């Protein structure tokens, strides 16, 4: 997923409207790659995540801010990795519901999510998704 994600970040043919990261690999020391991002970024993380510690999350947010990238980064204090995955032992329903609400609000602000939601009632089951502006071109 990391190489696919990096490729899509650099795509001039398919500019993104927004990016949502749920406890994913972060670009904290590659500001050149961050300069290619011209769209808002939402990050959802758990403070107890052993795979993605809080310090790199803070570094990522700092780098986004320094490069002028609109971002919303949330770190849930008492949850670990994959806390929003219902098939995972770390699943936490309350924080997942809050993270999902933040995700929908963010995407409504930057992507034509309402129209896509009507086409696909199971969007909440998507673990990794990249939305291109062209995905919604049929909807004006």
Wavefront OBJ file of the C-alpha trace (Angstrom):
o trace
v 0.000 0.000 0.000
v 2.809 2.447 0.798
v 4.185 2.502 -2.753
v 0.683 2.816 -4.266
v -0.074 5.648 -1.873
v 3.202 7.430 -2.671
v 2.536 7.084 -6.400
v -0.935 8.558 -6.060
v 0.446 11.469 -4.037
v 2.689 12.391 -6.941
v 0.053 12.012 -9.655
v -0.352 15.126 -11.786
v -3.050 13.414 -13.881
v -5.258 12.636 -10.888
v -5.011 15.352 -8.248
v -6.577 14.330 -4.970
v -9.276 16.269 -3.183
v -8.233 14.974 0.236
v -6.297 12.233 2.001
v -7.395 10.319 5.098
v -4.834 8.292 7.030
v -5.897 5.828 9.696
v -2.751 4.836 11.611
v -0.690 4.647 8.415
v 2.978 5.028 7.500
v 3.956 8.695 7.647
v 6.331 10.908 5.688
v 8.073 12.771 8.487
v 11.494 13.428 7.047
v 10.758 13.755 3.323
v 9.595 17.346 2.937
v 10.142 17.115 -0.831
v 7.356 14.513 -1.003
v 5.168 16.645 1.252
v 5.510 19.602 -1.116
v 3.708 17.484 -3.732
v 0.624 17.424 -1.505
v -1.722 20.259 -2.412
v -4.855 18.973 -0.682
v -6.040 18.595 2.936
v -4.914 15.667 5.083
v -6.810 14.019 7.936
v -4.851 11.744 10.267
v -6.394 9.393 12.834
v -3.986 7.748 15.290
v -3.848 5.965 18.628
v -1.436 7.068 21.353
v -0.911 3.441 22.395
v 0.014 2.325 18.855
v 3.348 0.481 19.008
v 3.688 0.435 15.211
v 3.225 4.206 14.779
v 4.354 6.038 17.908
v 3.074 9.511 18.783
v 6.412 11.287 18.131
v 6.398 10.571 14.364
v 2.741 11.661 14.268
v 3.704 14.977 15.878
v 6.638 15.329 13.453
v 4.289 14.646 10.547
v 1.824 17.291 11.726
v 4.658 19.783 12.229
v 5.950 19.101 8.697
v 2.443 19.515 7.258
v 2.039 22.813 9.103
v 5.483 24.054 8.014
v 4.691 23.309 4.373
v 1.284 24.997 4.614
v -0.761 21.846 4.087
v -4.259 22.001 5.569
v -4.502 19.185 8.089
v -6.473 17.748 10.957
v -4.536 15.273 13.089
v -6.242 13.422 15.941
v -4.511 11.152 18.437
v -6.840 9.131 20.642
v -5.107 8.754 24.025
v -6.105 5.244 25.106
v -6.207 3.264 21.854
v -3.681 1.238 19.899
v -3.096 0.203 16.305
v -6.100 -0.715 14.141
v -8.550 0.470 16.802
v -11.190 1.146 14.122
v -11.063 -2.349 12.654
v -13.940 -4.406 14.121
v -12.135 -7.689 13.404
v -9.107 -6.590 15.454
v -8.601 -7.209 19.174
v -7.806 -3.489 19.582
v -11.226 -2.426 18.275
v -12.729 0.371 20.381
v -16.308 1.262 19.337
v -16.563 4.686 21.019
v -13.342 6.081 19.530
v -14.109 4.420 16.198
v -17.492 6.161 16.036
v -15.839 9.501 16.793
v -13.083 8.911 14.225
v -15.662 7.909 11.612
v -17.684 11.072 12.290
v -14.527 13.173 11.915
v -13.719 11.325 8.679
v -17.155 11.908 7.176
v -17.143 15.581 8.215
v -13.674 16.024 6.694
v -14.600 14.309 3.448
v -17.874 16.226 3.175
v -15.843 19.397 3.437
v -13.332 18.438 0.724
v -14.881 15.639 -1.395
v -18.324 14.967 -2.866
v -18.889 12.245 -0.312
v -22.657 12.610 -0.024
v -23.130 11.634 -3.655
v -20.721 8.721 -3.355
v -22.426 7.596 -0.136
v -25.695 7.217 -2.067
v -23.946 4.936 -4.573
v -22.164 2.767 -2.026
v -23.809 2.166 1.344
v -20.819 0.078 2.498
v -18.259 2.882 2.334
v -17.676 2.548 6.100
v -16.060 -0.853 5.463
v -13.297 0.583 3.280
v -9.910 0.287 5.023
v -7.797 2.135 2.441
v -9.219 4.366 -0.245
v -7.916 7.068 -2.528
v -10.536 9.393 -3.964
v -9.709 11.344 -7.115
v -11.610 14.441 -8.160
v -12.389 12.632 -11.425
v -14.210 9.905 -9.444
v -16.985 12.429 -8.888
v -16.958 14.221 -12.241
v -20.295 12.638 -13.223
v -21.935 14.547 -10.376
v -20.966 18.090 -11.402
l 1 2 3 4 5 6 7 8 9 10 11 12 13 14 15 16 17 18 19 20 21 22 23 24 25 26 27 28 29 30 31 32 33 34 35 36 37 38 39 40 41 42 43 44 45 46 47 48 49 50 51 52 53 54 55 56 57 58 59 60 61 62 63 64 65 66 67 68 69 70 71 72 73 74 75 76 77 78 79 80 81 82 83 84 85 86 87 88 89 90 91 92 93 94 95 96 97 98 99 100 101 102 103 104 105 106 107 108 109 110 111 112 113 114 115 116 117 118 119 120 121 122 123 124 125 126 127 128 129 130 131 132 133 134 135 136 137 138 139 140
